[in-house]
Amino acid sequence: MQVMIDSNVVLDIVTEDPIWFQWSSETLAFYADTHDLIVNPIVYAEVSVGYEKMEEVE
């Protein structure tokens, strides 16, 4: 089964959000163990705005 990752979850982890980091990281880790994780082009674009190089996003 596949699970699409929302940009909010990625951003919670990347920014170490004080409220949502723990939930987002634990939930993402859980699904990563049991599912294929999908990031669509829109989510990728939303997350990549703060980076200068594609390698940094990856």
ABEGO torsion letter per residue (X at the ends): XBBBBBAAAAAAAAAGBAAAAAAAAAAAAAAAAABBBBBBAAAAAAAAAABABAAAAX
